[in-house]
Amino acid sequence: MKTDLKINGELRSLDADSRTTLLDALRNHLGLTGSKKGCDHGQCGACTVLVNGRRINSCLSLACMHDGDEITTIEGLGMPEQMSALQKAFVDHDGYQCGYCTPGQICSAEGMLQELKDGWPSHVSGTLDGPPKLTAEEISERMSGNLCRCAAYPNIVDAILEVGASETKEAAE
């Protein structure tokens, strides 16, 4: 099945079986191996990517469902020579150990920070009126779908707090 995807700002055509997951299309058909296949059941978050700005588990979504969509993978957020703010914060705060879950963690954090900016409440938000506050508890709740076997969670939260606080400060100025 022919599917056109805009991946990391570049239009890419894919001709794959209609049963091909977005994750398999990215990794096996398009050579973008940053997104990882962890559980292949949507339980670990290692495959998290952004589709039209929203985070999804790419192992649970068929590539053909995203014809015309804009997809951002870890490669689209930044590369080692030019890292995004979140990527740099993960390095600075040692928010990874083995690194396997890191691409999914960073893509999920990117989407999560946008959800906060958009005022979306979570289960632990103090109120449904007004924007949620960026707290460790809020981050932990929102990132709960992304697992880290190495238990780098405190460092991941610190990295997200740093970037979120910086973005909030810039928006206020």
N, C-alpha and C positions, 0 to 999 in steps of 0.2 A: 504494500500500500504506500503510495506516495504521500509524504507529509512534509510541509514546509515549516521550519522552526526558526525563530530568530534567537540564536544562542550567543550570549555575551556580546550582543550588538551586531552579530554577523548572520546573514540569512543563510541557512543550511537546508538542503533538501535531503530527505531520507527516504529510501525505498526499502521497507522492511515488512515482515509479516505483521498483520494487524494485532497480533497477540504480544508484540514486543513491548516490554515496559519502557518507560522513559529512561530509567536507570540503565538498562541494557543498551538502549539506543545511544545514550551519551557515551558509555564506556566502550561498547563493542563495535558500534557502527561509526561513531564520530571521533573516537580516540580521545575523549575527555575523561581521563581516569581519576580526576580529583574526587569526584563523588564515589563513595565506597558502598559495596554491597556487604552489609553486615548480616542481618537476620533474614532479609528478603521477605519479611512479613509485616513491615511497618511498625515494629516494636522498638527499634534501637535508634533511629534517626540518623544513622551514618550516611544515608543517601539523600539527606535534605538538600533541596535546591529551591530557588525562588522562581515562581511562575507568575508572570504579570505582577511582580512585587510581593506575592504571598508565598509563604513557605509551605512546601508539601514534601511528603515522602515519595520520592520518585520511583521506588520499587512497587508502589501500589497504584501507579497511574500508567495507562497505556500511552505510548508516544503519539499514536494517531489521534488521541483526544486533544492534543495540543497544537493542531494545525493552526499556524498563524500566531501562536502565543510567543511571548518574550520570556525566555528562560535564562536565568543567571546561575551559573555554577561557581564554585570556588575560584576557578580560573578567571572568571569574569569580574570577580571582586578585586583581585590583585594578584601579582606574581612576586616571587622573592625579591626581584630588583625594584619593585614598586608596589609595596603592600598597602592594603586598605588600613584604615585606623583600627578596625577590629583585629585584623591579622597581626598588626604590630603590637597591639595590646596583649594578644594571646602569647606572643613571643616574650614580651617584656614581663608578663606575670607568670610565665611558665604554665600557661593554661592548656598544656598538652603533656603527655608523657610518651606513650608509644606513637601518638599522632594519628591513629587510624580513624578516630571519631571526629578529629579536628575540623575537616572540611564541612561536615554536617553541622557541627556545633556552631561554626562561624556563620554559615548560611542561615541557620535557625536564629542566631542572635541578631543578624541583620534584619530579618523579617520581624522578630520580636520588638526590636527598637522602633521599627516603623509602626507596629501596632500600638505601642505606647504613645508615639507622636500623634497617631490618629485618634487617641482617646479610648481605645478598646479596653474595657475592664476585664479582669480575670477573676477566678474564684477567690483570690485573696485580696483583691482591690478593696480599699476601705469604703468606697462609694461608687455608685453608678453615675453620679453627677460629677462632671469635671474630669480632668485628666488623671489617670493613675500615677502614683508616685513611683519613682525608680528606687526600689529597695532590694536588698538581697533576697527577701522573701518573695517579692514579686518576680524577680528574675528566676529564682528556683522553681516557682510554679510554672512559669511560661516556658522554661527550658526542660521541663520534666519528661518530655518525649525524646530527649537526646541523652543516651546513656554513654558513660565513660567507664570502661572496665578498670582503668588505672586510677580512678577516683580523684581526678584533678578538679573536682567541682569547686572547691573554694577559690582556686586560681582562675577558673573560668568565670565565676561570678565577679571576682575582682576586675578582670579584664573588661567585662561588659559594663560594670559600674563606672569604670574610668571613661570609656567611650560614651556611654549614655550621659554622664554628667557633663562631659565636654560638649556634646551636641546640644544639650539643654542650655548650657551657658551661652553657646554661640547663637542659639535661636533667640535668647532673651536680649542679646546685644543688638 
